[in-house]
Amino acid sequence: MMEKKTIAHSSVIMSAVMQPNQANPAGNVHGGEIMKMIDNTAFVVAQRHARTNIVTARVDELKFHFSYFSG
């Protein structure tokens, strides 16, 4: 029988410095780059939890909300 795991066993914090080639002319990071980082983070968490190879089967929905500030 496998031991029970808490969220702390599988949690991860990932960060990255976004480069100019990952941004549009307005300086915003492309949504695809954010999606890639989300998928990579989900992979690490799922692999830690399952202790086996995993794949992303489906993403049902992902919404981006933008706010523009001047000044």
C-alpha positions as CSV (number, residue, x, y, z in Angstrom):
1,M,0.0,0.0,0.0
2,M,1.3,3.4,-0.9
3,E,1.7,6.0,1.8
4,K,-0.7,8.9,1.8
5,K,0.7,12.2,0.5
6,T,-0.1,15.8,1.6
7,I,-0.1,18.7,-0.8
8,A,3.3,19.7,0.6
9,H,4.8,16.5,-0.9
10,S,3.9,17.5,-4.4
11,S,3.9,21.3,-4.3
12,V,6.3,23.4,-6.3
13,I,7.1,27.1,-6.8
14,M,8.5,27.9,-10.2
15,S,9.6,31.3,-11.6
16,A,11.3,32.5,-14.7
17,V,12.7,35.7,-16.1
18,M,10.9,36.5,-19.2
19,Q,13.1,37.5,-22.1
20,P,12.3,40.2,-24.8
21,N,11.7,37.4,-27.4
22,Q,8.8,36.1,-25.2
23,A,6.9,39.4,-25.3
24,N,4.9,41.3,-27.9
25,P,5.8,44.9,-29.0
26,A,3.8,46.3,-26.0
27,G,6.0,44.4,-23.7
28,N,3.4,41.9,-22.5
29,V,4.5,38.2,-22.3
30,H,2.7,36.1,-24.9
31,G,-0.1,33.9,-23.6
32,G,1.5,30.8,-25.1
33,E,4.6,31.4,-22.9
34,I,2.4,31.5,-19.9
35,M,0.6,28.4,-21.0
36,K,3.9,26.6,-21.4
37,M,5.0,27.6,-17.9
38,I,1.7,26.4,-16.5
39,D,2.0,23.1,-18.3
40,N,5.6,22.6,-17.1
41,T,4.6,23.4,-13.5
42,A,1.7,20.9,-13.7
43,F,4.1,18.3,-15.0
44,V,6.4,18.7,-12.0
45,V,3.6,18.5,-9.5
46,A,1.9,15.5,-11.1
47,Q,5.2,13.6,-11.5
48,R,6.1,14.2,-7.9
49,H,2.7,13.0,-6.8
50,A,2.4,10.0,-9.1
51,R,6.1,9.1,-9.2
52,T,5.8,8.1,-12.8
53,N,5.8,9.6,-16.3
54,I,2.8,11.8,-17.0
55,V,1.4,13.8,-19.9
56,T,-1.1,16.7,-20.2
57,A,-4.2,15.1,-21.7
58,R,-6.3,18.2,-21.9
59,V,-6.7,21.8,-20.9
60,D,-10.4,22.7,-20.7
61,E,-10.2,26.5,-20.5
62,L,-7.7,29.2,-19.8
63,K,-8.7,32.9,-19.7
64,F,-6.4,35.9,-19.7
65,H,-7.6,39.2,-18.3
66,F,-5.6,42.2,-19.1
67,S,-5.5,45.5,-17.3
68,Y,-3.8,48.5,-18.8
69,F,-2.4,51.2,-16.6
70,S,-1.1,54.6,-17.8
71,G,1.5,56.7,-16.0
